Amino acid sequence: ELPEGEWFCCDSCSEIRSSLDKMISEGAQPLSESDLDIIRKKHESKGLIMDTDTEIRWQLVAGRSATADGNSLLSSAVP
């Protein structure tokens, strides 16, 4: 039987959970330049042109603790 509430096997697990919660609450973040370069090169290798002003962001979402924006993303992704 599992204990009630949030519990973690060690301090590291608690720290990881806190970091993930922070990432969720921060919302969408821009990709790093190195990640954008990888995407640009992949597009070029397929003969596609990517607008240099294109803004690509990533966001960690979670069902139970999702932000309003995250809930919207989840509901549109899952039929």
C-alpha positions as CSV (number, residue, x, y, z in Angstrom):
1,E,0.0,0.0,0.0
2,L,1.3,3.4,-1.0
3,P,1.4,6.3,1.5
4,E,-1.1,9.1,0.9
5,G,0.0,12.5,-0.6
6,E,3.2,13.2,-2.3
7,W,6.1,11.1,-1.1
8,F,9.6,10.4,-2.6
9,C,12.1,7.7,-2.1
10,C,15.0,10.1,-1.6
11,D,15.9,13.8,-1.6
12,S,17.0,13.5,-5.3
13,C,13.5,12.5,-6.3
14,S,12.1,15.4,-4.4
15,E,14.5,17.8,-6.1
16,I,13.7,16.3,-9.6
17,R,9.9,16.8,-8.9
18,S,10.5,20.4,-7.8
19,S,12.5,21.1,-11.0
20,L,9.8,19.6,-13.2
21,D,7.1,21.6,-11.4
22,K,9.1,24.7,-12.0
23,M,9.5,23.9,-15.7
24,I,5.8,23.3,-16.0
25,S,4.9,26.6,-14.3
26,E,7.4,28.6,-16.5
27,G,5.4,27.6,-19.6
28,A,6.7,27.6,-23.2
29,Q,10.4,28.3,-23.5
30,P,12.4,29.2,-26.7
31,L,14.7,26.5,-28.1
32,S,18.4,27.0,-27.8
33,E,20.3,28.2,-30.9
34,S,22.1,24.8,-31.1
35,D,18.7,23.0,-31.2
36,L,17.4,25.5,-33.8
37,D,20.5,24.8,-35.9
38,I,19.8,21.1,-35.9
39,I,16.2,21.7,-37.0
40,R,17.4,24.1,-39.8
41,K,19.9,21.6,-41.1
42,K,17.2,18.9,-41.1
43,H,14.9,21.1,-43.1
44,E,17.7,22.0,-45.6
45,S,18.6,18.3,-46.0
46,K,15.0,17.7,-47.1
47,G,15.0,20.7,-49.5
48,L,12.7,22.7,-47.2
49,I,13.1,26.4,-46.4
50,M,12.7,27.6,-42.8
51,D,11.9,31.2,-42.2
52,T,14.8,32.7,-40.2
53,D,12.2,34.6,-38.1
54,T,10.4,31.4,-37.1
55,E,10.1,31.2,-33.3
56,I,10.0,27.6,-32.0
57,R,9.3,27.0,-28.4
58,W,8.9,23.9,-26.2
59,Q,6.8,23.3,-23.2
60,L,6.6,20.5,-20.6
61,V,3.0,19.8,-19.7
62,A,1.5,17.5,-17.1
63,G,-2.1,16.3,-16.7
64,R,-2.7,16.9,-13.0
65,S,-0.7,20.1,-12.5
66,A,-0.9,21.6,-16.0
67,T,-1.3,25.4,-16.4
68,A,-4.3,26.7,-18.3
69,D,-2.1,26.9,-21.4
70,G,-0.8,23.3,-20.8
71,N,-4.4,22.0,-20.4
72,S,-5.3,23.6,-23.7
73,L,-2.3,21.9,-25.4
74,L,-3.1,18.6,-23.8
75,S,-6.8,18.7,-24.7
76,S,-6.0,19.5,-28.4
77,A,-3.4,16.7,-28.5
78,V,-5.5,13.9,-27.0
79,P,-8.8,13.2,-28.8
